[in-house]
Amino acid sequence: MSTYDEFIAAVKDIHRLQALQGHLGWDRETIMPEKGAAARADMLSWLAKEAHARLISPRLGVMLDALEAE
């Protein structure tokens, strides 16, 4: 897999995590039962943490540097 393809795959994964956050947040505001708030908060927290970790990962920086050098 080329560096470009690897970078695009990583960015797509980050976008998927953020899209899931959006969908779960919308559900929380519209139809989620009140008793589901704690579980939903836990899910949203994990998704945010995972997306952030991937966004700031050293590997993503290495890929960006390699792409810039091409």
C-alpha positions as CSV (number, residue, x, y, z in Angstrom):
1,M,0.0,0.0,0.0
2,S,1.4,3.4,-0.9
3,T,1.9,6.1,1.6
4,Y,-0.9,8.1,0.0
5,D,-3.3,5.1,0.2
6,E,-2.3,4.5,3.8
7,F,-2.9,8.2,4.7
8,I,-6.3,8.2,3.0
9,A,-7.3,5.0,4.9
10,A,-6.2,6.6,8.2
11,V,-8.2,9.8,7.5
12,K,-11.2,7.8,6.5
13,D,-11.1,5.9,9.7
14,I,-10.9,9.1,11.7
15,H,-13.8,10.5,9.7
16,R,-15.9,7.4,10.4
17,L,-15.2,7.7,14.2
18,Q,-16.3,11.4,14.1
19,A,-19.4,10.5,12.0
20,L,-20.4,7.9,14.6
21,Q,-20.0,10.6,17.3
22,G,-22.4,12.8,15.3
23,H,-25.0,10.1,14.9
24,L,-24.9,9.1,18.5
25,G,-25.0,12.7,19.6
26,W,-28.1,13.3,17.4
27,D,-29.7,10.2,18.8
28,R,-29.0,11.4,22.3
29,E,-30.7,14.7,21.6
30,T,-33.8,13.2,19.8
31,I,-34.9,9.7,20.8
32,M,-32.5,8.1,23.3
33,P,-34.2,6.9,26.5
34,E,-33.0,8.9,29.6
35,K,-31.7,5.7,31.2
36,G,-29.3,5.3,28.3
37,A,-27.4,8.6,29.0
38,A,-24.5,7.0,31.0
39,A,-23.9,4.3,28.4
40,R,-24.1,6.8,25.6
41,A,-21.7,9.2,27.3
42,D,-19.2,6.4,27.7
43,M,-19.5,5.5,24.0
44,L,-19.1,9.2,22.9
45,S,-16.1,9.6,25.2
46,W,-14.4,6.5,23.8
47,L,-15.1,7.6,20.2
48,A,-13.7,11.1,20.9
49,K,-10.6,9.7,22.6
50,E,-10.0,7.2,19.7
51,A,-10.4,9.8,17.0
52,H,-8.1,12.2,18.8
53,A,-5.5,9.6,19.4
54,R,-5.5,8.7,15.7
55,L,-5.4,12.3,14.6
56,I,-2.3,13.1,16.7
57,S,-0.6,9.8,16.1
58,P,3.1,10.0,15.2
59,R,2.4,7.7,12.2
60,L,0.0,10.2,10.7
61,G,2.7,12.9,11.0
62,V,5.3,10.6,9.3
63,M,2.9,9.9,6.5
64,L,2.3,13.7,6.0
65,D,6.0,14.3,5.9
66,A,6.5,11.6,3.4
67,L,3.7,12.9,1.2
68,E,5.1,16.5,1.4
69,A,8.5,15.2,0.3
70,E,7.0,13.5,-2.8
